[in-house]
């Protein structure tokens, strides 16, 4: 029997991921509550003691003092500080603001105060965020192409050293015929390792710059790099906010380049990690598949054995399959009368098409050729995935089995 649609593999993966995210959020809330709650309570106690002492020493009533502090908080929200800061809405400051908007960082240290500015931000962010996400996806595709080219060159060099690849074979279309390279794709785990090393190196270099220029300690600088590069953007630490810096132009350029490269790199790393998480979910689903129903497990095993196509049987029945393709026109007529739920004609044809598409993708991905869109009439336009997940599925090795 066919499985019910609400309980297929995609829905099962979605529900499992939702449950894991809920558990992850609960665990994170528990840890942060245990770590930060005592410090918050102690800070609140110190502030109340300071407030009462100030009111008693300077003979100011608490309501008047609280009203003054509310005005001070409103001034801080508007960007007014006691120390001199650079203007928030000059061109460099406004450019910094729109950069945090379209990249979804959103520090919050600068916000539009006028109605016209708030309305303009809605439409500006709509197209700006969409274009920036497209830029991140294109960056992901380019960095995967670069890593695939480098890793393929290393793999060819390793094969030549071991004598498994003829030395006269050059890179390019001729290599696609070599058996050792026809099915090669870069490993998602190797790509994740390279991107992780690059992200750590970039964060360490940026943290050293922020420590030297902003005066933060190194841990705070690392914290700022992760919060910014991951587009979380709390806003408790924000760079380039003082009125003047030594070598100000050079620092602004370095700050911009570090944030741009860091966001692109962390975005790519997050997408690679999401592929690994998807593989883990697939493994968990396979482990728990049909264990709750032994009867279904036995029946599915019996059907899979009966419908299995061995190489010998496929060769013996090749002529019969070719005749059946010409005789049967509908799906029901093409099925065998033994009660099988899978049409051998459709399965064989699907295997041929899938093998052709897979060989084309492997060759073009490894050699860096432009990819033409292969349309399968039995699938819709979203069958291969959308966005960064589709890019990773098409270009990395471990994802091709679960597509």
NORVEN-V49008 format. One record per pair of residues at least 6 apart in sequence whose C-alpha atoms are under 6 Angstrom apart, sorted by the first residue. I is the first residue (numbers start at 1). J is the second residue. D is the distance in Angstrom with one decimal. If there is no record, write none. Layout:
i = [I	I]
j = [J	J]
d = [D	D]
This chain:
i = [55	85	85	86	86	100	102	102	102	104	105	105	105	106	107	107	107	108	112	136	137	140	148	159	176	185	185	186	186	187	187	188	192	195	203	207	207	211	211	227	229	229	290	328	335	393]
j = [61	242	243	242	243	106	125	128	129	231	231	232	233	233	233	234	235	235	118	264	388	268	186	165	182	396	397	396	397	396	397	396	272	269	225	221	222	217	218	233	262	263	297	334	343	399]
d = [6.0	4.9	4.3	5.8	4.0	5.1	5.9	5.0	4.4	5.9	4.1	5.7	4.8	5.6	4.7	5.7	4.2	5.9	5.8	5.9	5.7	5.5	5.7	5.3	5.2	5.9	5.0	5.4	5.8	5.9	5.3	5.6	6.0	5.9	6.0	4.8	5.5	5.8	5.9	5.4	5.0	4.2	5.5	5.2	4.9	5.2]
